[in-house]
């Protein structure tokens, strides 16, 4: 199941999973775009609902579980990023809407999916993360906070589910220049001294320096995480640039928390709860 499968990266992900032989259900808020993807790919099942609505999310997942049984892989892809702006100049409704979709939507989908995955003793959840969640992204504070929360949610839930056969990953698909949220903000040039104009300039510099990726480059590691062969990396923040096979072979980074969101402490660390 792929949320936000009707456009952008979700659309690319959906096609790749179908080509890999998966039975895919896509969700979103727009019946038209979902229908277009479904028709292009041979008649995929779709569910139209708003993931920021807990009741609607529960009803949609219950219907899927009753019709098809447990979901093997959930890709929490749906997300939004409002145009950049200083925090104090950003309407609170815009700030809140970003957290409603990106964070609450991920929480609602994950909560209901885990109830079945834990019972059946297996499952994989891939939460779309971003470098915005592990580095500062000024003027995009809502997006940054939502993605940081997803990284920590993934780590915490991986420990809760570690004895139940469920793996969770926070996956950064890269700074994608061809489609998705980044590309959406490049369509209409903004004044150079505006927050959006500065963001567009930064994005252009990153692309010229070769630090962006095409959507297709994001697919390889996503499919590997969905394959069930990366359970040892459960809870980690992983990116399009990572060599997953090397990380699987070298367990030391996992013991030192190098693939999780951490502060380098100058005082003795607190004792962490054991699981």
C-alpha atoms as an extended CHARMM CRD file, in Angstrom:
* protein
*
       275  EXT
         1         1  UNK       CA              0.0000000000        0.0000000000        0.0000000000  PROA      1               0.0000000000
         2         2  UNK       CA              1.3810000000        3.3980000000       -1.0370000000  PROA      2               0.0000000000
         3         3  UNK       CA             -0.1440000000        6.5900000000        0.3350000000  PROA      3               0.0000000000
         4         4  UNK       CA             -0.1010000000        9.5840000000       -1.9570000000  PROA      4               0.0000000000
         5         5  UNK       CA              0.2320000000        7.2360000000       -4.9170000000  PROA      5               0.0000000000
         6         6  UNK       CA             -1.5650000000        9.4380000000       -7.4160000000  PROA      6               0.0000000000
         7         7  UNK       CA              1.1470000000       11.9790000000       -8.1510000000  PROA      7               0.0000000000
         8         8  UNK       CA              4.7930000000       12.9350000000       -7.7840000000  PROA      8               0.0000000000
         9         9  UNK       CA              7.1410000000       10.4240000000       -6.2030000000  PROA      9               0.0000000000
        10        10  UNK       CA              4.2140000000        8.2440000000       -5.1470000000  PROA      10              0.0000000000
        11        11  UNK       CA              3.2980000000        7.7480000000       -8.7810000000  PROA      11              0.0000000000
        12        12  UNK       CA              6.8710000000        6.7490000000       -9.6560000000  PROA      12              0.0000000000
        13        13  UNK       CA              7.0630000000        4.4060000000       -6.6670000000  PROA      13              0.0000000000
        14        14  UNK       CA              3.7710000000        2.7700000000       -7.6140000000  PROA      14              0.0000000000
        15        15  UNK       CA              4.9090000000        2.0140000000      -11.1520000000  PROA      15              0.0000000000
        16        16  UNK       CA              8.1760000000        0.5220000000       -9.8800000000  PROA      16              0.0000000000
        17        17  UNK       CA              6.4420000000       -1.7690000000       -7.3720000000  PROA      17              0.0000000000
        18        18  UNK       CA              4.0080000000       -2.9520000000      -10.0210000000  PROA      18              0.0000000000
        19        19  UNK       CA              6.8740000000       -3.6480000000      -12.4340000000  PROA      19              0.0000000000
        20        20  UNK       CA              8.5680000000       -5.6070000000       -9.6480000000  PROA      20              0.0000000000
        21        21  UNK       CA              5.5060000000       -7.8570000000       -9.4140000000  PROA      21              0.0000000000
        22        22  UNK       CA              3.8100000000       -6.4430000000       -6.3180000000  PROA      22              0.0000000000
        23        23  UNK       CA              0.0500000000       -6.2040000000       -5.8500000000  PROA      23              0.0000000000
        24        24  UNK       CA             -0.3700000000       -2.5080000000       -5.0480000000  PROA      24              0.0000000000
        25        25  UNK       CA             -3.1600000000       -0.4280000000       -3.5470000000  PROA      25              0.0000000000
        26        26  UNK       CA             -2.7400000000        3.3390000000       -3.8080000000  PROA      26              0.0000000000
        27        27  UNK       CA             -4.3970000000        6.0020000000       -1.7040000000  PROA      27              0.0000000000
        28        28  UNK       CA             -4.8590000000        9.7400000000       -1.9500000000  PROA      28              0.0000000000
        29        29  UNK       CA             -7.3140000000       12.5850000000       -1.7940000000  PROA      29              0.0000000000
        30        30  UNK       CA             -7.8120000000       13.0350000000       -5.5370000000  PROA      30              0.0000000000
        31        31  UNK       CA             -9.9500000000       10.4270000000       -7.2840000000  PROA      31              0.0000000000
        32        32  UNK       CA             -8.9550000000       11.6980000000      -10.7320000000  PROA      32              0.0000000000
        33        33  UNK       CA             -5.1860000000       11.3180000000      -10.3140000000  PROA      33              0.0000000000
        34        34  UNK       CA             -5.5760000000        7.9630000000       -8.5940000000  PROA      34              0.0000000000
        35        35  UNK       CA             -7.8000000000        6.7990000000      -11.4270000000  PROA      35              0.0000000000
        36        36  UNK       CA             -5.2290000000        7.8850000000      -14.0130000000  PROA      36              0.0000000000
        37        37  UNK       CA             -2.4780000000        5.8730000000      -12.3250000000  PROA      37              0.0000000000
        38        38  UNK       CA             -4.7790000000        2.8840000000      -11.9010000000  PROA      38              0.0000000000
        39        39  UNK       CA             -5.6970000000        2.8970000000      -15.5810000000  PROA      39              0.0000000000
        40        40  UNK       CA             -2.0730000000        3.3070000000      -16.6910000000  PROA      40              0.0000000000
        41        41  UNK       CA             -0.9960000000        0.3090000000      -14.6420000000  PROA      41              0.0000000000
        42        42  UNK       CA             -3.7300000000       -2.1560000000      -15.4590000000  PROA      42              0.0000000000
        43        43  UNK       CA             -6.4520000000       -1.3780000000      -12.9440000000  PROA      43              0.0000000000
        44        44  UNK       CA             -4.9100000000       -0.9660000000       -9.5050000000  PROA      44              0.0000000000
        45        45  UNK       CA             -7.1910000000       -0.7280000000       -6.5140000000  PROA      45              0.0000000000
        46        46  UNK       CA             -7.5170000000        2.7540000000       -5.0910000000  PROA      46              0.0000000000
        47        47  UNK       CA             -8.8500000000        4.2430000000       -1.8680000000  PROA      47              0.0000000000
        48        48  UNK       CA             -9.8020000000        7.9030000000       -1.6500000000  PROA      48              0.0000000000
        49        49  UNK       CA             -9.4750000000        9.3830000000        1.8370000000  PROA      49              0.0000000000
        50        50  UNK       CA             -7.5800000000       12.0110000000        3.8100000000  PROA      50              0.0000000000
        51        51  UNK       CA             -4.8330000000       10.4540000000        5.9500000000  PROA      51              0.0000000000
        52        52  UNK       CA             -5.0240000000       13.4200000000        8.3400000000  PROA      52              0.0000000000
        53        53  UNK       CA             -8.5380000000       12.2190000000        9.2620000000  PROA      53              0.0000000000
        54        54  UNK       CA             -8.1000000000        9.4140000000       11.8030000000  PROA      54              0.0000000000
        55        55  UNK       CA            -11.6110000000        8.0110000000       11.3490000000  PROA      55              0.0000000000
        56        56  UNK       CA            -11.3860000000        7.9650000000        7.5520000000  PROA      56              0.0000000000
        57        57  UNK       CA             -7.9800000000        6.3100000000        7.7470000000  PROA      57              0.0000000000
        58        58  UNK       CA             -9.2480000000        3.6370000000       10.1070000000  PROA      58              0.0000000000
        59        59  UNK       CA            -12.2460000000        2.9090000000        7.8710000000  PROA      59              0.0000000000
        60        60  UNK       CA            -10.0880000000        2.6160000000        4.7410000000  PROA      60              0.0000000000
        61        61  UNK       CA             -7.5670000000        0.2720000000        6.3650000000  PROA      61              0.0000000000
        62        62  UNK       CA            -10.3200000000       -1.8340000000        7.9320000000  PROA      62              0.0000000000
        63        63  UNK       CA            -11.8770000000       -2.2530000000        4.5020000000  PROA      63              0.0000000000
        64        64  UNK       CA             -8.5470000000       -3.2750000000        2.9720000000  PROA      64              0.0000000000
        65        65  UNK       CA             -7.8240000000       -5.7370000000        5.7710000000  PROA      65              0.0000000000
        66        66  UNK       CA            -11.2740000000       -7.3050000000        5.4620000000  PROA      66              0.0000000000
        67        67  UNK       CA            -11.0230000000       -7.5380000000        1.6810000000  PROA      67              0.0000000000
        68        68  UNK       CA             -7.3970000000       -8.5570000000        1.2130000000  PROA      68              0.0000000000
        69        69  UNK       CA             -6.0030000000       -9.4980000000        4.5980000000  PROA      69              0.0000000000
        70        70  UNK       CA             -2.9140000000       -7.9470000000        6.1190000000  PROA      70              0.0000000000
        71        71  UNK       CA             -0.8410000000       -5.3750000000        4.2640000000  PROA      71              0.0000000000
        72        72  UNK       CA              2.6800000000       -6.7420000000        3.7890000000  PROA      72              0.0000000000
        73        73  UNK       CA              4.3830000000       -3.4300000000        3.0150000000  PROA      73              0.0000000000
        74        74  UNK       CA              3.1320000000        0.0670000000        3.8210000000  PROA      74              0.0000000000
        75        75  UNK       CA              4.8970000000        3.0220000000        2.1950000000  PROA      75              0.0000000000
        76        76  UNK       CA              3.9310000000        6.2220000000        4.0050000000  PROA      76              0.0000000000
        77        77  UNK       CA              4.7090000000        8.5220000000        1.1070000000  PROA      77              0.0000000000
        78        78  UNK       CA              1.9670000000       11.1730000000        1.2500000000  PROA      78              0.0000000000
        79        79  UNK       CA              3.2180000000       14.5770000000        2.3220000000  PROA      79              0.0000000000
        80        80  UNK       CA              3.0250000000       18.3070000000        1.7230000000  PROA      80              0.0000000000
        81        81  UNK       CA              5.3750000000       21.2650000000        2.0240000000  PROA      81              0.0000000000
        82        82  UNK       CA              3.8960000000       24.7350000000        2.0010000000  PROA      82              0.0000000000
        83        83  UNK       CA              5.9140000000       27.5340000000        0.3500000000  PROA      83              0.0000000000
        84        84  UNK       CA              8.9080000000       28.6680000000        2.4430000000  PROA      84              0.0000000000
        85        85  UNK       CA              8.5190000000       31.5620000000        4.8420000000  PROA      85              0.0000000000
        86        86  UNK       CA              9.7400000000       32.8210000000        8.2000000000  PROA      86              0.0000000000
        87        87  UNK       CA              7.9930000000       31.0690000000       11.0640000000  PROA      87              0.0000000000
        88        88  UNK       CA              6.4850000000       34.2340000000       12.5240000000  PROA      88              0.0000000000
        89        89  UNK       CA              5.1120000000       35.2650000000        9.1430000000  PROA      89              0.0000000000
        90        90  UNK       CA              3.6000000000       31.8470000000        8.3830000000  PROA      90              0.0000000000
        91        91  UNK       CA             -0.1150000000       31.4410000000        9.1270000000  PROA      91              0.0000000000
        92        92  UNK       CA             -0.5030000000       28.8640000000       11.8750000000  PROA      92              0.0000000000
        93        93  UNK       CA             -3.0980000000       27.0060000000        9.8180000000  PROA      93              0.0000000000
        94        94  UNK       CA             -0.4440000000       26.3810000000        7.1450000000  PROA      94              0.0000000000
        95        95  UNK       CA              2.0780000000       25.2280000000        9.7540000000  PROA      95              0.0000000000
        96        96  UNK       CA             -0.4910000000       22.9320000000       11.3440000000  PROA      96              0.0000000000
        97        97  UNK       CA             -1.6640000000       21.5040000000        8.0100000000  PROA      97              0.0000000000
        98        98  UNK       CA              1.8740000000       20.3260000000        7.2560000000  PROA      98              0.0000000000
        99        99  UNK       CA              2.0270000000       18.4240000000       10.5470000000  PROA      99              0.0000000000
       100       100  UNK       CA             -1.5120000000       17.1120000000       10.0530000000  PROA      100             0.0000000000
       101       101  UNK       CA             -0.5890000000       15.4100000000        6.7740000000  PROA      101             0.0000000000
       102       102  UNK       CA              3.0980000000       14.5780000000        7.2040000000  PROA      102             0.0000000000
       103       103  UNK       CA              3.1750000000       13.5490000000       10.8530000000  PROA      103             0.0000000000
       104       104  UNK       CA             -0.3870000000       12.7640000000       11.9250000000  PROA      104             0.0000000000
       105       105  UNK       CA             -1.1160000000       11.0530000000        8.6210000000  PROA      105             0.0000000000
       106       106  UNK       CA              1.9190000000        8.8200000000        9.0520000000  PROA      106             0.0000000000
       107       107  UNK       CA              0.9430000000        8.1230000000       12.6590000000  PROA      107             0.0000000000
       108       108  UNK       CA             -2.6610000000        7.2230000000       11.7860000000  PROA      108             0.0000000000
       109       109  UNK       CA             -1.6900000000        4.8860000000        8.9310000000  PROA      109             0.0000000000
       110       110  UNK       CA              1.0980000000        3.2550000000       10.9210000000  PROA      110             0.0000000000
       111       111  UNK       CA             -1.0640000000        2.7850000000       14.0100000000  PROA      111             0.0000000000
       112       112  UNK       CA             -3.7980000000        0.8270000000       12.2510000000  PROA      112             0.0000000000
       113       113  UNK       CA             -1.3560000000       -1.1140000000       10.0330000000  PROA      113             0.0000000000
       114       114  UNK       CA              0.7420000000       -2.2390000000       13.0020000000  PROA      114             0.0000000000
       115       115  UNK       CA             -2.2520000000       -3.6480000000       14.8370000000  PROA      115             0.0000000000
       116       116  UNK       CA             -2.5630000000       -6.2610000000       12.0840000000  PROA      116             0.0000000000
       117       117  UNK       CA              1.1490000000       -6.6640000000       11.3020000000  PROA      117             0.0000000000
       118       118  UNK       CA              2.0300000000       -7.3780000000       14.9240000000  PROA      118             0.0000000000
       119       119  UNK       CA             -0.7770000000       -9.9240000000       15.1910000000  PROA      119             0.0000000000
       120       120  UNK       CA              0.3270000000      -11.7620000000       12.0550000000  PROA      120             0.0000000000
       121       121  UNK       CA              3.9990000000      -11.5720000000       13.0580000000  PROA      121             0.0000000000
       122       122  UNK       CA              5.4330000000       -9.8090000000        9.9990000000  PROA      122             0.0000000000
       123       123  UNK       CA              5.2950000000       -6.5990000000        8.0170000000  PROA      123             0.0000000000
       124       124  UNK       CA              7.3610000000       -3.7140000000        6.6980000000  PROA      124             0.0000000000
       125       125  UNK       CA              6.6700000000        0.0110000000        7.0450000000  PROA      125             0.0000000000
       126       126  UNK       CA              8.7080000000        2.5540000000        5.1080000000  PROA      126             0.0000000000
       127       127  UNK       CA              8.2260000000        6.1410000000        6.2330000000  PROA      127             0.0000000000
       128       128  UNK       CA              9.3360000000        8.7820000000        3.7340000000  PROA      128             0.0000000000
       129       129  UNK       CA             11.8080000000       11.0140000000        5.5480000000  PROA      129             0.0000000000
       130       130  UNK       CA             14.0450000000       13.8670000000        4.4110000000  PROA      130             0.0000000000
       131       131  UNK       CA             17.3680000000       15.5080000000        5.1010000000  PROA      131             0.0000000000
       132       132  UNK       CA             15.1400000000       18.3280000000        6.3700000000  PROA      132             0.0000000000
       133       133  UNK       CA             14.4720000000       16.1390000000        9.4000000000  PROA      133             0.0000000000
       134       134  UNK       CA             18.1260000000       15.6810000000       10.3430000000  PROA      134             0.0000000000
       135       135  UNK       CA             19.5670000000       19.0610000000        9.2840000000  PROA      135             0.0000000000
       136       136  UNK       CA             18.1880000000       22.5640000000        9.6680000000  PROA      136             0.0000000000
       137       137  UNK       CA             15.9540000000       23.8360000000        6.8760000000  PROA      137             0.0000000000
       138       138  UNK       CA             15.2490000000       27.4660000000        7.7860000000  PROA      138             0.0000000000
       139       139  UNK       CA             11.9780000000       28.9130000000        6.4410000000  PROA      139             0.0000000000
       140       140  UNK       CA             10.6390000000       25.3450000000        6.1420000000  PROA      140             0.0000000000
       141       141  UNK       CA             10.2560000000       24.7200000000        9.8630000000  PROA      141             0.0000000000
       142       142  UNK       CA              6.9550000000       22.8330000000        9.7080000000  PROA      142             0.0000000000
       143       143  UNK       CA              8.2580000000       20.4260000000        7.0740000000  PROA      143             0.0000000000
       144       144  UNK       CA             11.5450000000       19.9960000000        8.9380000000  PROA      144             0.0000000000
       145       145  UNK       CA              9.8380000000       19.3240000000       12.2780000000  PROA      145             0.0000000000
       146       146  UNK       CA              7.4080000000       16.8590000000       10.7070000000  PROA      146             0.0000000000
       147       147  UNK       CA             10.2230000000       14.8720000000        9.0970000000  PROA      147             0.0000000000
       148       148  UNK       CA             12.3600000000       14.8850000000       12.2600000000  PROA      148             0.0000000000
       149       149  UNK       CA              9.3580000000       13.5150000000       14.1440000000  PROA      149             0.0000000000
       150       150  UNK       CA              8.9590000000       10.7510000000       11.5690000000  PROA      150             0.0000000000
       151       151  UNK       CA             12.6210000000        9.7500000000       12.0000000000  PROA      151             0.0000000000
       152       152  UNK       CA             12.1910000000        9.4600000000       15.7880000000  PROA      152             0.0000000000
       153       153  UNK       CA              8.8090000000        7.7500000000       15.4670000000  PROA      153             0.0000000000
       154       154  UNK       CA             10.4130000000        5.1250000000       13.2340000000  PROA      154             0.0000000000
       155       155  UNK       CA             13.2370000000        4.4800000000       15.6960000000  PROA      155             0.0000000000
       156       156  UNK       CA             10.9190000000        4.1690000000       18.6760000000  PROA      156             0.0000000000
       157       157  UNK       CA              8.4620000000        1.8560000000       16.9380000000  PROA      157             0.0000000000
       158       158  UNK       CA             11.2710000000       -0.3530000000       15.6470000000  PROA      158             0.0000000000
       159       159  UNK       CA             12.1830000000       -1.1450000000       19.2530000000  PROA      159             0.0000000000
       160       160  UNK       CA              8.5770000000       -1.7780000000       20.2230000000  PROA      160             0.0000000000
       161       161  UNK       CA              8.0970000000       -4.1950000000       17.3210000000  PROA      161             0.0000000000
       162       162  UNK       CA             11.5300000000       -5.8410000000       17.2580000000  PROA      162             0.0000000000
       163       163  UNK       CA             10.1800000000       -9.1080000000       18.7040000000  PROA      163             0.0000000000
       164       164  UNK       CA              7.0660000000       -9.1360000000       16.4900000000  PROA      164             0.0000000000
       165       165  UNK       CA              8.6330000000       -9.6260000000       13.0620000000  PROA      165             0.0000000000
       166       166  UNK       CA              7.9490000000       -6.0670000000       11.8830000000  PROA      166             0.0000000000
       167       167  UNK       CA             10.5810000000       -3.7560000000       10.3710000000  PROA      167             0.0000000000
       168       168  UNK       CA             10.3170000000        0.0220000000       10.0640000000  PROA      168             0.0000000000
       169       169  UNK       CA             12.5780000000        2.3370000000        8.1070000000  PROA      169             0.0000000000
       170       170  UNK       CA             12.8390000000        6.1140000000        7.7000000000  PROA      170             0.0000000000
       171       171  UNK       CA             13.8580000000        6.5410000000        4.0760000000  PROA      171             0.0000000000
       172       172  UNK       CA             15.1400000000        9.7250000000        2.4570000000  PROA      172             0.0000000000
       173       173  UNK       CA             14.6740000000        9.3830000000       -1.3220000000  PROA      173             0.0000000000
       174       174  UNK       CA             17.0980000000       12.2170000000       -1.9970000000  PROA      174             0.0000000000
       175       175  UNK       CA             16.6530000000       15.7770000000       -3.1670000000  PROA      175             0.0000000000
       176       176  UNK       CA             14.6190000000       14.8950000000       -6.2410000000  PROA      176             0.0000000000
       177       177  UNK       CA             14.7120000000       17.3940000000       -9.1080000000  PROA      177             0.0000000000
       178       178  UNK       CA             12.4050000000       15.6180000000      -11.5600000000  PROA      178             0.0000000000
       179       179  UNK       CA              9.1440000000       15.3750000000       -9.6240000000  PROA      179             0.0000000000
       180       180  UNK       CA              7.6490000000       15.7200000000       -6.1600000000  PROA      180             0.0000000000
       181       181  UNK       CA              7.6440000000       18.5490000000       -3.6180000000  PROA      181             0.0000000000
       182       182  UNK       CA             11.0030000000       20.0280000000       -4.6260000000  PROA      182             0.0000000000
       183       183  UNK       CA             10.1180000000       20.1730000000       -8.2950000000  PROA      183             0.0000000000
       184       184  UNK       CA              6.7060000000       21.6650000000       -7.4530000000  PROA      184             0.0000000000
       185       185  UNK       CA              8.3860000000       24.7110000000       -5.8910000000  PROA      185             0.0000000000
       186       186  UNK       CA             10.5500000000       25.3200000000       -8.9690000000  PROA      186             0.0000000000
       187       187  UNK       CA              7.7010000000       25.6610000000      -11.4690000000  PROA      187             0.0000000000
       188       188  UNK       CA              7.0790000000       29.4020000000      -10.9950000000  PROA      188             0.0000000000
       189       189  UNK       CA             10.1810000000       31.5690000000      -10.3830000000  PROA      189             0.0000000000
       190       190  UNK       CA              9.8210000000       33.7930000000       -7.3220000000  PROA      190             0.0000000000
       191       191  UNK       CA             11.5690000000       37.1050000000       -6.4790000000  PROA      191             0.0000000000
       192       192  UNK       CA             15.2160000000       36.3670000000       -5.6770000000  PROA      192             0.0000000000
       193       193  UNK       CA             15.0690000000       37.9720000000       -2.2300000000  PROA      193             0.0000000000
       194       194  UNK       CA             11.8970000000       36.1400000000       -1.1450000000  PROA      194             0.0000000000
       195       195  UNK       CA             12.0450000000       32.9510000000        0.9610000000  PROA      195             0.0000000000
       196       196  UNK       CA             10.8110000000       30.9260000000       -2.0070000000  PROA      196             0.0000000000
       197       197  UNK       CA             13.2680000000       32.6330000000       -4.3400000000  PROA      197             0.0000000000
       198       198  UNK       CA             16.1600000000       31.8420000000       -1.9930000000  PROA      198             0.0000000000
       199       199  UNK       CA             14.9850000000       28.2270000000       -1.7440000000  PROA      199             0.0000000000
       200       200  UNK       CA             14.8120000000       27.9820000000       -5.5340000000  PROA      200             0.0000000000
       201       201  UNK       CA             18.3370000000       29.3920000000       -5.8210000000  PROA      201             0.0000000000
       202       202  UNK       CA             19.6430000000       26.8770000000       -3.2750000000  PROA      202             0.0000000000
       203       203  UNK       CA             17.9280000000       24.0090000000       -5.0770000000  PROA      203             0.0000000000
       204       204  UNK       CA             19.4230000000       25.1130000000       -8.3910000000  PROA      204             0.0000000000
       205       205  UNK       CA             22.9160000000       25.2550000000       -6.8680000000  PROA      205             0.0000000000
       206       206  UNK       CA             22.4630000000       21.7610000000       -5.4240000000  PROA      206             0.0000000000
       207       207  UNK       CA             21.3690000000       20.4150000000       -8.7930000000  PROA      207             0.0000000000
       208       208  UNK       CA             24.2590000000       22.0580000000      -10.6560000000  PROA      208             0.0000000000
       209       209  UNK       CA             26.6480000000       20.5520000000       -8.1080000000  PROA      209             0.0000000000
       210       210  UNK       CA             25.2310000000       17.0690000000       -8.7410000000  PROA      210             0.0000000000
       211       211  UNK       CA             23.6990000000       16.7190000000       -5.2970000000  PROA      211             0.0000000000
       212       212  UNK       CA             20.1430000000       16.0770000000       -6.5090000000  PROA      212             0.0000000000
       213       213  UNK       CA             18.7180000000       12.8550000000       -7.9290000000  PROA      213             0.0000000000
       214       214  UNK       CA             16.1790000000       11.7510000000      -10.4840000000  PROA      214             0.0000000000
       215       215  UNK       CA             13.1040000000        9.9810000000       -9.1240000000  PROA      215             0.0000000000
       216       216  UNK       CA             14.2210000000        6.7010000000      -10.6610000000  PROA      216             0.0000000000
       217       217  UNK       CA             17.3970000000        6.7570000000       -8.5800000000  PROA      217             0.0000000000
       218       218  UNK       CA             15.2580000000        6.5850000000       -5.4330000000  PROA      218             0.0000000000
       219       219  UNK       CA             13.7130000000        3.2800000000       -6.4320000000  PROA      219             0.0000000000
       220       220  UNK       CA             16.5950000000        0.8700000000       -5.8860000000  PROA      220             0.0000000000
       221       221  UNK       CA             16.9490000000        1.2360000000       -2.1330000000  PROA      221             0.0000000000
       222       222  UNK       CA             13.2000000000        1.5620000000       -1.6520000000  PROA      222             0.0000000000
       223       223  UNK       CA             12.6230000000       -1.8310000000       -3.2730000000  PROA      223             0.0000000000
       224       224  UNK       CA             15.4400000000       -3.3650000000       -1.2390000000  PROA      224             0.0000000000
       225       225  UNK       CA             13.8700000000       -2.1410000000        2.0030000000  PROA      225             0.0000000000
       226       226  UNK       CA             10.5190000000       -3.5560000000        0.9060000000  PROA      226             0.0000000000
       227       227  UNK       CA             12.0460000000       -6.9270000000        0.0100000000  PROA      227             0.0000000000
       228       228  UNK       CA             12.3540000000       -8.1320000000        3.5980000000  PROA      228             0.0000000000
       229       229  UNK       CA             16.1410000000       -8.5600000000        3.4710000000  PROA      229             0.0000000000
       230       230  UNK       CA             17.0620000000       -5.4810000000        5.5360000000  PROA      230             0.0000000000
       231       231  UNK       CA             15.5140000000       -6.2750000000        8.9260000000  PROA      231             0.0000000000
       232       232  UNK       CA             18.8270000000       -5.6250000000       10.6910000000  PROA      232             0.0000000000
       233       233  UNK       CA             18.5120000000       -1.9750000000        9.6740000000  PROA      233             0.0000000000
       234       234  UNK       CA             15.0550000000       -1.5560000000       11.2250000000  PROA      234             0.0000000000
       235       235  UNK       CA             14.7170000000        1.8040000000       12.9440000000  PROA      235             0.0000000000
       236       236  UNK       CA             17.4270000000        3.4800000000       10.8910000000  PROA      236             0.0000000000
       237       237  UNK       CA             17.3720000000        6.6630000000        8.8530000000  PROA      237             0.0000000000
       238       238  UNK       CA             18.5140000000        5.5520000000        5.4110000000  PROA      238             0.0000000000
       239       239  UNK       CA             18.9680000000        7.4230000000        2.1630000000  PROA      239             0.0000000000
       240       240  UNK       CA             19.0820000000        6.9310000000       -1.5720000000  PROA      240             0.0000000000
       241       241  UNK       CA             22.8750000000        7.2320000000       -1.3700000000  PROA      241             0.0000000000
       242       242  UNK       CA             23.4380000000        4.4510000000        1.1820000000  PROA      242             0.0000000000
       243       243  UNK       CA             25.0190000000        1.1140000000        0.3040000000  PROA      243             0.0000000000
       244       244  UNK       CA             22.5310000000       -1.0880000000        2.1310000000  PROA      244             0.0000000000
       245       245  UNK       CA             24.5360000000       -4.2640000000        1.5720000000  PROA      245             0.0000000000
       246       246  UNK       CA             27.6050000000       -2.7040000000        3.1840000000  PROA      246             0.0000000000
       247       247  UNK       CA             25.5600000000       -1.4190000000        6.1090000000  PROA      247             0.0000000000
       248       248  UNK       CA             24.0600000000       -4.8670000000        6.5800000000  PROA      248             0.0000000000
       249       249  UNK       CA             27.5440000000       -6.4020000000        6.6640000000  PROA      249             0.0000000000
       250       250  UNK       CA             29.0040000000       -3.7720000000        9.0040000000  PROA      250             0.0000000000
       251       251  UNK       CA             26.9770000000       -3.7710000000       12.2170000000  PROA      251             0.0000000000
       252       252  UNK       CA             29.2490000000       -1.3630000000       14.1060000000  PROA      252             0.0000000000
       253       253  UNK       CA             27.4840000000        1.7960000000       12.8660000000  PROA      253             0.0000000000
       254       254  UNK       CA             24.2460000000        0.4000000000       14.2540000000  PROA      254             0.0000000000
       255       255  UNK       CA             25.7510000000       -0.1090000000       17.7060000000  PROA      255             0.0000000000
       256       256  UNK       CA             27.0280000000        3.4730000000       17.7650000000  PROA      256             0.0000000000
       257       257  UNK       CA             23.7030000000        4.9230000000       16.6200000000  PROA      257             0.0000000000
       258       258  UNK       CA             25.2450000000        6.5150000000       13.5320000000  PROA      258             0.0000000000
       259       259  UNK       CA             22.1050000000        5.8950000000       11.4910000000  PROA      259             0.0000000000
       260       260  UNK       CA             19.6960000000        7.4250000000       13.9900000000  PROA      260             0.0000000000
       261       261  UNK       CA             18.8940000000       10.9830000000       15.0270000000  PROA      261             0.0000000000
       262       262  UNK       CA             21.2650000000       11.8980000000       17.8520000000  PROA      262             0.0000000000
       263       263  UNK       CA             22.8550000000       14.8300000000       19.6570000000  PROA      263             0.0000000000
       264       264  UNK       CA             26.5820000000       14.5240000000       20.3060000000  PROA      264             0.0000000000
       265       265  UNK       CA             26.5520000000       14.8370000000       24.0730000000  PROA      265             0.0000000000
       266       266  UNK       CA             29.1880000000       16.5250000000       26.2270000000  PROA      266             0.0000000000
       267       267  UNK       CA             27.7820000000       15.1170000000       29.4610000000  PROA      267             0.0000000000
       268       268  UNK       CA             27.1920000000       11.4690000000       30.3800000000  PROA      268             0.0000000000
       269       269  UNK       CA             24.2270000000       10.1320000000       28.3500000000  PROA      269             0.0000000000
       270       270  UNK       CA             20.9850000000        9.2790000000       30.0640000000  PROA      270             0.0000000000
       271       271  UNK       CA             20.2180000000        5.6220000000       30.5790000000  PROA      271             0.0000000000
       272       272  UNK       CA             17.8050000000        4.5910000000       27.8590000000  PROA      272             0.0000000000
       273       273  UNK       CA             14.7900000000        2.3820000000       28.5150000000  PROA      273             0.0000000000
       274       274  UNK       CA             15.4650000000       -1.1960000000       27.5140000000  PROA      274             0.0000000000
       275       275  UNK       CA             13.1840000000       -3.2710000000       25.3130000000  PROA      275             0.0000000000
